[in-house]
């Protein structure tokens, strides 16, 4: 199978699976649960932007630097903290 054919088929099937959910009442009221891997630099900027969206809730943070992870944990109370991304997943 060619890559282009594969992409066409998977995209079409993705839309077919999403159609019933689009008409379902309350679907837009649900929250997207997010786990952030990397809490410094770009990870910090991404987390700041994401947290402004009311439909997104950060539930997990991960960083190998315990100092950065501690700071991020203070900013996102209730989020579980991990030092290994594999445990987060």
C-alpha positions as CSV (number, residue, x, y, z in Angstrom):
1,X,0.0,0.0,0.0
2,X,1.3,3.4,-0.9
3,X,1.7,6.0,1.8
4,X,-0.8,8.4,0.1
5,X,-3.4,5.7,0.0
6,X,-2.8,4.8,3.6
7,X,-3.3,8.5,4.6
8,X,-6.5,8.8,2.6
9,X,-8.0,5.7,4.2
10,X,-7.0,6.6,7.8
11,X,-8.2,10.2,7.4
12,X,-11.6,9.0,6.0
13,X,-12.0,6.5,8.8
14,X,-11.1,9.1,11.4
15,X,-13.8,11.4,10.1
16,X,-16.3,8.6,10.0
17,X,-15.6,7.8,13.7
18,X,-15.8,11.4,14.7
19,X,-19.2,12.2,13.0
20,X,-21.4,10.5,15.7
21,X,-19.5,12.5,18.4
22,X,-20.0,15.8,16.7
23,X,-23.8,15.7,17.0
24,X,-23.7,14.4,20.6
25,X,-24.9,16.9,23.1
26,X,-22.3,18.1,25.6
27,X,-19.3,16.9,23.6
28,X,-17.8,20.4,23.7
29,X,-18.3,20.7,27.4
30,X,-15.8,17.9,28.1
31,X,-12.3,18.7,29.1
32,X,-9.1,17.6,27.4
33,X,-6.8,16.0,30.0
34,X,-3.1,16.8,29.3
35,X,0.2,15.5,30.6
36,X,3.2,17.9,30.1
37,X,6.6,16.4,29.4
38,X,9.3,19.0,30.0
39,X,8.4,21.9,32.3
40,X,11.2,24.4,31.6
41,X,11.9,26.6,28.5
42,X,9.4,25.8,25.8
43,X,7.5,23.4,28.1
44,X,6.9,26.3,30.5
45,X,5.6,28.5,27.6
46,X,3.4,25.7,26.3
47,X,2.0,25.0,29.7
48,X,1.1,28.7,30.2
49,X,-0.7,28.8,26.9
50,X,-2.5,25.5,27.4
51,X,-3.7,26.4,31.0
52,X,-5.5,29.5,29.7
53,X,-8.0,27.3,27.8
54,X,-11.0,26.4,30.0
55,X,-11.5,23.1,28.1
56,X,-8.1,21.8,29.0
57,X,-7.0,20.4,32.4
58,X,-3.3,19.6,33.1
59,X,-3.3,16.4,35.2
60,X,0.4,15.3,34.9
61,X,3.8,16.9,34.8
62,X,7.1,15.3,33.9
63,X,10.7,16.6,34.1
64,X,14.1,15.0,35.0
65,X,15.1,18.3,36.7
66,X,13.4,18.1,40.1
67,X,13.7,21.9,40.7
68,X,11.8,22.7,37.5
69,X,9.3,20.0,38.3
70,X,8.8,21.4,41.8
71,X,8.1,24.9,40.4
72,X,5.7,23.6,37.8
73,X,3.9,21.5,40.5
74,X,3.3,24.7,42.5
75,X,1.8,26.4,39.4
76,X,-0.5,23.4,38.6
77,X,-1.9,22.1,41.9
78,X,-3.4,18.6,41.8
79,X,-1.2,17.5,38.8
80,X,0.8,14.3,39.4
81,X,4.5,14.7,39.1
82,X,6.9,12.3,37.3
83,X,10.6,12.3,36.6
84,X,10.3,9.5,33.9
85,X,8.1,10.2,30.9
86,X,7.4,6.4,30.5
87,X,5.7,6.4,33.9
88,X,3.5,9.3,32.9
89,X,2.4,7.5,29.8
